[in-house]
Amino acid sequence: MDSMIRVKIENRKRPLHLACQTAVLIFALACACRADRKTMMGDNLGRPPKDWWQAMRDYHGHVGPWNVLGYRIGRRALQEFGEQWGAHTLDITCHTPLRTPYTCMADGLVVGTGNTIGRLDIRLAEVADRAAIRVAIRRIADGKTLVFAPHDTFLAKIEKVTPDTLDALAHECAALPDELLFTIQ
């Protein structure tokens, strides 16, 4: 009888022992993954890409005026708020028709700020037409919000982008002063 009790007690300890070992293993793996994540994510450690044009091409597949516009808005937002690229301190909502080329602005916002759609700090909100396109950017810490409204004349110009005009319009968007691309409210 005494040996029978001892076996039952040892069997109760075994699941607890395995649970502790499992917890330690999971913790160790989580730490290792976090360390790997830091090296795998490269530029997403609070530093903007060294060559944003190439980063846009790598991320989006090409560089066009819509993603350059998103990039420019994102960079200006970081400047206005005094925030770091990749810090995920901003909450961005891109109000746009949910079809290309309009939605390409969101990819420019990713490259420009380091925020991501997967982390839910960039979201798309559908609007009916070009006149309602806006990018609302809120600083999470204090709720301060800026609304970037692209100028309709510029949107009308890039709305008619073709494969032949893509590169020229992207370069034009990159070169124009912010004041000719959008207003900030």
Sequence and secondary structure as in RCSB ss.txt:
>XXXX:A:sequence
MDSMIRVKIENRKRPLHLACQTAVLIFALACACRADRKTMMGDNLGRPPKDWWQAMRDYHGHVGPWNVLGYRIGR
RALQEFGEQWGAHTLDITCHTPLRTPYTCMADGLVVGTGNTIGRLDIRLAEVADRAAIRVAIRRIADGKTLVFAP
HDTFLAKIEKVTPDTLDALAHECAALPDELLFTIQ
>XXXX:A:secstr
 HHHHHHHHHHHHHHHHHHHHHHHHHHHHHHHHHHHHHHHHTTTTT   SSHHHHHHHHHSS  HHHHHHHHHHH
HHHHHHT  TTS  EEEEEEE SSTTTTHHHHHHHHHH   TTTTSEEEEE SSGGG EEEEEETTT  EEEEEE
 HHHHHHHHT  TTTHHHHHHHHHHS HHHHEEE 
